[in-house]
């Protein structure tokens, strides 16, 4: 999963920088902020902790997951499943490098020096809580990649031998993360202002995310040998979610506009005042702080056919229960679906420039171009990093989904729990409510095939909750993490594919009854459109399976002249997800050479 980290620097960025010859293990220079002249009062702590906000995460794509059909780049997991990785060439992944470990040192440097700070003890504890919030997030990311990692709770000097310690066990790391989050929840102030700063509610939301993640990792991953302790983490997720829900500060954004209310969460110029936001990232043109969310639409990746199939019909029944669902054309597949589908995937009738001119999907990417997060107003799309939509970091919907999932996994969920969580999200988009008894009485066969490890009395309900999570949170950067914790990595080796093409020739993809594109064998054979009027042929956007010399282009059709769009790269470099090895990343070999106490993760020895 490509994780985009957006940064909003407020005030002086007073953070220690690191520079390493061999990543974090070699040498740290002296920090620019010295403890002798800094950390004297809460204002110093505020100034220093402002530098942590470059670690705020706001994802707006699901690259590296089964929500993507094609990506013109080489994502981390893409390299992994094609077998072109080993521990000698992973230093550039950003998981075990000087920048990421340098972030930890910045946090610990502040925590090492708060003992000298004088002033309001409540304020001091507040900023300590913020530092521990970011340390918890740091180690959550590390544990998700490497499982066992060295735990450092102090900024080590270059002469300290502890810097060469071994990896600590996952159980210690998880409990340490929970301790940091507990302190953060108990000491960070609840007053969140315009909700762009870390608050007690942010800490609770992170605790929900962590508790659900670690609880399901332990439940579904037998190789960890921690399954007997999974309930403790799920119960902590439930507790933290209940604190957020009971606060009365947050509500599902619903003004009765259905899909438009869902859209407003991801393409609005500001999210200030939106009560679904627990924390969001503000981008301001006046300050020259922008993002590039406009690249979601048809630039380098496309969404998957399996994601498109996941959305329910408007009446709440599975699309995959419809007769002939597998061969529905592009226009039909969007008909009478959950409104969130048309707000996530650019479908028939979408006009990007508010001028009525329809958007033409790109079959060479798969045809399902991502619309979610795309700024609808052209004035917000002024150039690279010159878009100013506010982006969610934590939103209430995730807390509600996580609460329902944790209670379902604990087998304590009730219909009342669904009504105050998932069914609020469905009500927003005018969808029928989820019924617990009905879901468990007849588990969806398609979902059951995707997640064979789900068993028990709540099997059908857990599968439907996973569907709802995929639909509601599509493209928010969480899908890869979900697949990993559910032990569903095999989903990454499947060819997700793009839209269904009934035959070579012209196709209507805007829904106006007239052809818009043509998919043809090659420029040398345009016979499928020979009978069309010349003006119609000239207006078509043409896509070829082969170029004029007979060389394959980047895509083909599953059945040769019909079928779902598939990709040459997947055909020539088949994907394979090795379990349990690929649930974890190898430590770079140069780090193991530098640190003789550092042992490689199992499977990568």
Secondary structure, 3 states (H helix, E strand, C coil): CCCCCCCCCCCCCCCCCCCCCCHHHCCCCCCCCCCCCCCCCHHHHHHHHHHHHHHCCCCCCCCCCCCEEEECCCCHHHHHHCCCCCCCCCHHHCCCCHHHHHHHHHHHHHHHHHHHCCCCHHHHHHHHHHHHHHHHHHHHHHHHHHCCECCCCCCCCCCCHHHHCCCECHHHHHHHHHHHHHHHHHHCCCCCCCCCCCCHHHHHHHHHHHHHHHHHHHHHCHHHCCHHHHHHHHHHHHHHHHHHHHHCCCCCCCCCCCHHHHHHHHHCCCCCCCCCEEEEECCCHHHCCCECHHHHCCCCEEECHHHHHHCEECCCCEHHHCCCHHHCCHHHHCCCECHHHHHHECCCCCCCCCCCCCCCCCCCCCCCCECCCCCCCHHHCCCCCCECCCEEEEEHHHHHHHHHHHHHHHCCCCHHHHHCCHHHHHHHCCCCCCCHHHHHHCCCHHHHHHCCCCCCCCHHHHHHHHHHHHHHCCCCCCHHHHHHHCCCHHHHHCCCCCCEECCCEEECCCCCCCCCEEEECECCECHHHCCCCHHHHHHCEEEECECCCCCECCEEECCCCCEEEEEHHHHHCCCCCCCCHHHCCCCCHHHHHHCCCCCCCCCCC
